[in-house]
Amino acid sequence: MSAVTSRKLRCADAVHSRLFDEEVVILDLAKGDYFALDQIGARLWSGLEAGRTIEQVAREIADEYDVAVEEALADLTTLGNELVWRGLMVYDDRETAGND
């Protein structure tokens, strides 16, 4: 899998999100773009914002929905890569800061 699965991500500085029911609405103020994530995407977004990795969230979802961890991980990795590609999430370099 890609390096995105085990690294922590955080919301980009110009991006704001809000949870509505079981979906997340995302606004990229820098680009003026609007996005929405369904229930599973919202779980990933919330997990990443809480400091978990994609792999950790995939394990939680696999347990809850009784799907293979590999399947959940593949799907969430694809979404995580797209969030990074769109500039909505960035790698959290703060996770290694101070650990020198």
VMD Tcl script that draws the C-alpha trace (Angstrom):
set ca {
  {0.00 0.00 0.00}
  {0.98 3.62 -0.31}
  {2.81 5.58 2.38}
  {-0.41 7.47 3.03}
  {-1.80 4.48 4.97}
  {0.62 4.72 7.89}
  {1.32 8.46 7.98}
  {-0.86 10.92 9.80}
  {-2.73 13.48 7.77}
  {-4.34 16.73 8.82}
  {-6.79 19.12 7.30}
  {-5.10 21.71 5.04}
  {-4.98 25.23 6.47}
  {-7.50 26.77 4.05}
  {-9.94 23.86 4.39}
  {-12.90 23.85 6.75}
  {-15.29 20.99 7.40}
  {-18.52 20.40 9.24}
  {-20.35 17.21 10.14}
  {-24.02 17.12 9.14}
  {-25.84 13.98 10.22}
  {-23.48 11.25 9.00}
  {-21.83 13.21 6.19}
  {-18.98 15.71 6.13}
  {-19.18 18.90 4.10}
  {-15.77 20.33 3.15}
  {-15.02 23.84 1.87}
  {-11.65 24.66 0.37}
  {-11.46 28.43 0.82}
  {-8.25 28.73 -1.22}
  {-9.83 27.22 -4.34}
  {-13.49 27.94 -3.67}
  {-14.33 24.25 -3.99}
  {-17.01 22.38 -2.07}
  {-16.99 18.65 -1.35}
  {-19.15 16.18 0.56}
  {-18.19 12.79 1.97}
  {-20.64 9.99 2.68}
  {-20.81 8.10 5.97}
  {-17.64 6.05 5.41}
  {-15.74 9.01 4.00}
  {-16.88 11.02 7.02}
  {-15.50 8.31 9.31}
  {-12.14 8.55 7.56}
  {-12.11 12.36 7.71}
  {-13.04 12.39 11.41}
  {-10.48 9.71 12.18}
  {-7.72 11.61 10.40}
  {-8.68 14.82 12.20}
  {-8.47 12.90 15.49}
  {-4.88 11.88 14.69}
  {-5.45 8.32 13.52}
  {-3.91 6.88 10.38}
  {-5.83 5.47 7.43}
  {-4.76 2.01 8.52}
  {-6.20 2.52 12.01}
  {-9.51 3.81 10.62}
  {-9.66 0.91 8.15}
  {-9.34 -1.58 10.99}
  {-12.16 0.13 12.91}
  {-14.43 0.12 9.85}
  {-13.57 -3.50 9.01}
  {-14.55 -4.57 12.52}
  {-17.75 -2.54 12.54}
  {-18.97 -3.47 9.05}
  {-17.61 -7.03 8.96}
  {-15.49 -6.53 5.85}
  {-11.94 -7.64 5.21}
  {-9.32 -5.23 6.54}
  {-7.57 -5.36 3.16}
  {-10.75 -4.24 1.37}
  {-11.41 -1.39 3.81}
  {-7.76 -0.35 3.63}
  {-7.72 -0.34 -0.17}
  {-10.88 1.77 -0.37}
  {-9.79 4.23 2.32}
  {-6.29 4.51 0.84}
  {-7.83 5.49 -2.49}
  {-9.93 8.14 -0.75}
  {-6.98 9.32 1.36}
  {-4.82 9.70 -1.75}
  {-7.58 11.71 -3.41}
  {-7.93 14.00 -0.37}
  {-4.18 14.67 -0.49}
  {-4.20 15.10 -4.29}
  {-7.02 17.66 -4.04}
  {-5.12 19.52 -1.30}
  {-7.84 18.94 1.31}
  {-5.53 16.93 3.57}
  {-1.78 17.27 3.96}
  {0.84 15.09 5.61}
  {1.15 16.05 9.26}
  {4.82 16.90 9.58}
  {4.18 17.87 13.19}
  {4.01 14.16 14.06}
  {7.80 13.89 13.69}
  {8.67 17.39 14.95}
  {10.40 17.27 18.30}
  {11.26 13.60 17.96}
  {14.83 14.27 16.81}
}
mol new
graphics top color blue
foreach p $ca { graphics top sphere $p radius 0.5 }
foreach p [lrange $ca 0 end-1] q [lrange $ca 1 end] { graphics top cylinder $p $q radius 0.2 }
display resetview
